[in-house]
Amino acid sequence: MEVIELTGETFEAEVLRESRLVVVDFWATWCTPCRMLTPILEEIAAARTDVKFCKINVDEAQDIAEKYGVMSLPILLFFKNGEPFDESIGLISKERLLSFLPQ
């Protein structure tokens, strides 16, 4: 499965109405660690079809970033049944990200 590019218009349908685990990457084009995290997310997304991986550009969806208190980039928010329940701030390794996911 690929990483889904979200917009302010698609966030609710893709994240808040989804019952399975959703990992949302809040990122920006000018953020070097964000760009370094992208291939890690893509690799895991290709292998884990039980988890939905999404990314949203904070410069294009400032209202959503504000709603979830995004202050640093990159930040991964973990949603289940439309509710955030965990987060990871900063660039993390593939192994660390996998530790957040159910086995």
Buried (B, 14 or more C-beta within 10 A) or exposed (E): BEBBEBEEEBBEEBBEEBEEBBBBBBBBEEBEEBBEBBEBBBEBBEEBEEBBBBBBBBEBBEEBBEEBEBEEBBBBBBBEEEEBEEBBBEBBEEEEBBEBEEE
